[in-house]
Amino acid sequence: MEISSNENGDLQYGRRDLRVWTTLAVLQHCHPLARPLEVQIKELAEAEGSTEYQESTDSFLITISNALDEKAFDEVLVHEYAHALIHEYSGPSEDAVWGVVYASLYNLIFGDH
């Protein structure tokens, strides 16, 4: 994957600006993870994104589909970051507690909806 920045400092992937990196910076500043995080953007067969806890490195890997439009990148990143954040406290889940975490992160990035 080749990433470069444009004249505004926004990262670009191909011709598409990736404001996802700004979203990631806000998420990490306001709700930091205790473990390292890597974000990959690549072709995914069926999912829009995924979060994996990598036990061997005690870190998280978030993968986002490169087929998404710009706003969807941010939405998927928020969704997946919520998985990583809740995993820190209670393990992998997508229950009501995850929903509260996701809603809080969504409001942080997109405002009330």
N, C-alpha and C positions, 0 to 999 in steps of 0.2 A: 504494500500500500504506500503510495506516495502522497505526502501531505506537504503543502506549502502555505504561506500566508500571503494575503493580498495587501494592498496599500493601506487598508484600515486595520490591519493586524488580525483580521478574521482568518481562521485556518480554512483551507480549501482542500477538498478531496475531488480531484478531477475539476469540473467546472462549478461544483456546488460549494457554496460557503457552508462551513460547519460551525454554526453557533453552538453546537452541542458541547464544544470545549469550554465556552463561557458558562454554559449551564453546569457543566461538571465542576468548574472552579467555584461557583456559588454553592453547589451542594456540598463540596468538600470543605469549604470555609464555614458554612453554617452548621453542618452535621458531619463532622469528620469521622472517618472509619478508623478503627484501631489497627487494621491490617492494610497492607498495600493493595492497591487497586490498579488493574490494567483494563483499558477499554480498547476493544478491537472493532473495526467496521469492515465487514466482509460479506460475501454472498452466503445467505442462509437458505436452505431448501424450503423450510416450512414455517419457521417462526420469525417474528419481527425482532426478537431479542432474547437473550438468556443471561442468567447469572450463575456462575459456578464458584463454589468455594474449593480452592485447590489446597488440599491438605498437605501435599508435599512441600509447598512453599508458604503455607499459612497466609494465603492471599486470595483475593477475589478477581475473577475475570468476567467482565461484562462484554458481551458480543452483541452488536447491533447490525441489522441487515442493511447492506448498502443500497437496497432497492427502495428505501423509504424516502418520502419527500422531507423537506427541511424541518417543518414543524413536528412531523412524526418522529424524527431523530430525538428531539428534546423530550417528547412524551414517553418514548420507549426508554430513554436514559433515566428519567425520573422513576418510571415503573421498576426498572431493574435495580436502580440504586436503593430503592425501598427494600427490595429483597436482601441486598447486601447489608443494609443497616439493621434490619430486624434479625438477620442471621447472627449478628454480633451479640444480641441479647437473648434470643430464644431458639436459635437454630432455624433451619429452612422452613418457611411456612408461607401460606397465602390465606390467612384467616382474618378475623376482625381486627386484631392488633396490627397486622400488616396493612390493612385498609386504612387505619387511622394514620399510620406512618406515611403511606402513599398520599393520602389527602393533604397532610401537612406539607410534604415536599412539593406536591402539585401547586398548592396555594403559594408557596414560596416562589416558585418559578413563574407561574402563569397568573397569579392573583385569584381572587374569588371567582367562582364560576357558577 
